[in-house]
Structures are given as C-alpha cells and as structure tokens.
Amino acid sequence: MTDTVPYYEDLTEIKKKIWSMLDKAVKDRGSPFRIPVFICGDQSDLDGRIVVLRKSDQSNNIVQYHSDFRSDKIEKLKANKNAAMLFYDKDEKIQVRLKVDCIINHKNDVTKESWSKTQHISRKCYLVDNGPGTESEIPTSGLKPELDNFDYTKEQSEEGYKNFTVIQCKIKSIEWLYLAAKGHRRAKFDIQNKKENWLVP
C-alpha cells in the first residue's frame, strides 16, 4: 500500500483495522465494538441480544464473551452452534458482521482462566438464584438483598462459578462495511475458505 491509497481500499489494511478495533474493545469500556449484537437460534426462533466482548484472538480467529449457563441461549447453541455477531462504530462509520461457530465452555480450563480475571463487581451476575429469563411475580434483580448491595466478599462470589460460562466464537467469515459520502466500501474475508474479495456496498 502506498501513502496515496487510503486504508479502506487495501484488503490487508482493512483486516488490520478490524482486529485493532476488536482488540481495543476488549480493554476499552467506551468502545462501540465492546457491546456487539449476538444472534443465534434456528429458522423458527432466531434471537438477538447485546453481549460484552471479553477476548479477541486473531491468531485463532476467535472472539468470546461470558454468559450464565442457565441462559436460554445455551440451549439454542447446543442445538445449533452457528451464530452471527454485529458490530457498529458510528464515529468510524464501520460495520462488521461475523459468522461464527460457537463453543460452550463450562467448568473447564477456559472458564477457570476467565473467572480468575472476572472482577468482584461482575461476578454478581452469576449469583442470581434463578437463571436469566425466569418469570417473577415482582420486579427483581434476582439477587438476595445483601448481594444486590455488593455486601459480599470475593470468596463468597466463588459460588457463582457454577453458573459461569465462556462462549468462544470461532470466526468463519467477516464482512466489513465502510460508510462514506463519496462512496461506501465493502469487503468479505472468508476465513474458512481462505478467500477475500470486494463486494458492492
């Protein structure tokens, strides 16, 4: 690439840009890529939700997030490991769509490593008595009052590990779209078939 060619007209530079945005999102809570939409299910019951990006691993083409093992998306992923993720950064004018195969990690080395890095404040999510989506007769966080007020130690938070799950998303393809008044640009990186090409936006 020469200095006169902008990054968005060079496939190699675009790929670098995508991974730099994903890497940044893992560390930067303010990054728009930090909270992608995750879509899973089947033809009769597709479902989407916001997740928090927890890891970006270009060498293995994996991104990952955390979940409660009792969440209904776990059963959906057991039935169909195929899913999609959607990222958008308004300031950068970049949309990234991933097609992924999902690996559910529960009570294994992957979850042990991630749990050890999970902060006290974040562990609260896994201490609810009933799983996410359980019906309730009253408005509730699902937590006992003492837990809701963070009146618990890190040792007590270990109880939540049994519900903690890491979803690894093995990327099959990446679609990138750059929105520009002078003309949009779009490209696809087919990782499974080791192919990359431009698309009409």
C-alpha positions in Angstrom: 0.0 0.0 0.0 1.3 3.5 -0.9 0.7 6.7 1.0 -1.7 7.8 -1.6 -4.0 4.8 -1.2 -6.3 5.0 1.9 -6.6 2.0 4.2 -10.2 1.3 3.1 -9.0 0.5 -0.4 -6.5 -2.1 0.7 -7.8 -5.5 2.0 -4.7 -6.2 4.2 -5.1 -2.8 5.9 -8.8 -3.3 6.4 -8.2 -6.6 8.1 -5.6 -4.9 10.4 -8.2 -2.2 11.2 -10.9 -4.7 12.1 -8.7 -6.6 14.5 -7.3 -3.4 16.1 -10.9 -2.3 16.8 -11.8 -5.7 18.3 -8.6 -5.7 20.4 -9.3 -2.2 21.6 -12.9 -3.1 22.6 -11.7 -5.8 25.0 -9.8 -3.2 27.1 -11.8 0.0 26.4 -15.3 0.1 28.0 -16.2 3.1 25.9 -15.5 1.4 22.5 -18.7 0.8 20.5 -17.3 -2.6 19.5 -17.3 -3.6 23.2 -21.0 -4.5 23.0 -22.0 -6.3 19.8 -25.3 -7.8 19.0 -25.1 -11.6 19.2 -27.7 -13.6 17.1 -28.5 -17.3 17.5 -31.3 -19.8 17.2 -32.8 -21.5 14.2 -35.2 -20.6 11.4 -38.2 -20.7 13.7 -36.7 -19.0 16.7 -33.9 -16.5 16.0 -32.9 -14.4 18.9 -30.6 -11.4 19.4 -29.1 -9.8 22.4 -26.2 -7.4 23.4 -23.1 -9.2 24.8 -19.8 -7.8 26.2 -16.7 -8.6 24.2 -14.2 -10.2 26.6 -11.5 -11.5 24.3 -10.1 -11.0 20.8 -7.7 -13.6 19.4 -6.7 -13.1 15.8 -4.2 -15.9 15.7 -7.0 -18.4 16.3 -9.8 -16.3 14.8 -11.8 -16.3 18.0 -13.8 -13.7 19.9 -15.5 -14.5 23.2 -18.0 -13.3 25.8 -19.3 -14.6 29.1 -22.8 -16.0 29.9 -24.8 -17.7 32.5 -25.1 -21.4 31.9 -28.8 -21.2 32.6 -29.5 -18.7 29.9 -31.8 -19.8 27.1 -29.2 -19.1 24.5 -27.1 -22.0 25.8 -29.8 -24.5 24.7 -30.1 -22.7 21.4 -26.4 -23.0 20.9 -26.4 -26.7 21.8 -29.0 -27.2 19.1 -27.3 -25.0 16.6 -23.7 -23.8 17.0 -24.0 -21.3 14.1 -24.4 -17.7 15.1 -23.8 -14.2 14.0 -22.3 -11.1 15.6 -22.9 -7.4 14.6 -20.6 -4.5 15.5 -21.0 -0.9 14.6 -18.9 2.2 15.3 -20.8 5.4 14.4 -17.7 7.7 14.5 -15.6 5.3 12.4 -18.6 4.7 10.1 -17.7 1.0 10.2 -20.0 -2.0 10.4 -18.5 -5.5 10.9 -20.6 -8.7 10.7 -19.2 -12.0 11.8 -20.5 -15.5 11.1 -19.3 -17.9 13.8 -19.3 -21.4 15.2 -19.8 -21.3 19.0 -18.1 -23.4 21.6 -19.7 -23.5 25.1 -17.2 -23.7 27.9 -18.4 -24.7 31.3 -16.3 -25.7 34.3 -13.1 -26.2 32.2 -9.7 -24.6 31.8 -11.1 -21.8 29.6 -13.7 -20.8 32.3 -11.2 -21.1 35.1 -8.9 -18.7 33.4 -11.7 -16.2 32.6 -13.3 -16.5 36.0 -10.0 -15.7 37.7 -9.9 -12.4 35.8 -13.5 -11.5 36.4 -13.9 -8.6 38.8 -15.9 -8.8 42.1 -18.5 -6.4 40.7 -19.1 -8.5 37.6 -19.4 -11.8 39.5 -22.7 -10.6 40.9 -24.4 -11.5 37.6 -23.8 -15.2 38.3 -25.1 -15.2 41.9 -28.8 -14.9 41.0 -30.9 -17.8 42.4 -32.8 -18.4 39.2 -31.5 -18.2 35.7 -31.9 -15.2 33.4 -35.3 -15.1 31.8 -37.0 -16.9 34.7 -40.6 -15.5 35.4 -41.1 -13.4 38.5 -44.2 -12.0 40.2 -42.3 -8.9 41.2 -39.7 -6.6 39.7 -36.4 -8.1 40.7 -32.7 -8.3 40.0 -32.9 -11.9 41.0 -30.4 -11.4 43.8 -30.7 -11.6 47.6 -30.7 -8.0 49.1 -27.2 -8.4 50.6 -25.8 -9.5 47.2 -27.7 -6.7 45.4 -25.9 -4.2 47.6 -22.4 -5.7 47.0 -22.3 -6.8 50.6 -20.3 -9.9 49.9 -16.7 -10.9 49.7 -14.8 -12.2 46.6 -14.6 -15.6 48.4 -18.4 -15.6 48.6 -18.7 -14.7 45.0 -17.0 -18.0 44.1 -20.5 -19.6 44.4 -21.3 -18.0 41.0 -18.6 -20.0 39.2 -21.0 -23.0 38.8 -23.2 -20.7 36.5 -20.3 -19.0 34.7 -19.9 -19.9 31.0 -17.5 -18.7 28.3 -18.8 -18.7 24.7 -15.9 -18.9 22.2 -17.0 -17.7 18.8 -14.8 -19.2 16.1 -15.0 -16.8 13.1 -15.9 -18.3 9.8 -16.3 -15.1 7.9 -16.0 -11.3 8.3 -18.0 -8.8 6.4 -16.8 -5.2 6.6 -18.7 -2.1 5.5 -17.3 1.5 5.5 -19.9 4.3 5.0 -18.6 7.3 3.2 -20.4 10.2 1.4 -18.0 9.8 -1.6 -18.8 6.1 -1.9 -19.2 3.2 0.5 -16.7 0.3 0.5 -17.5 -3.3 1.4 -15.3 -6.4 1.7 -15.6 -10.0 2.8 -13.0 -12.2 4.4 -13.9 -15.9 4.1 -11.7 -17.4 6.7 -12.9 -21.0 6.2 -12.1 -21.0 2.5 -9.1 -18.6 2.8 -10.7 -16.2 0.3 -11.1 -12.4 0.4 -12.8 -10.1 -2.0 -14.6 -6.8 -2.5 -18.3 -6.5 -2.5 -20.7 -3.9 -3.9 -21.9 -2.0 -0.8 
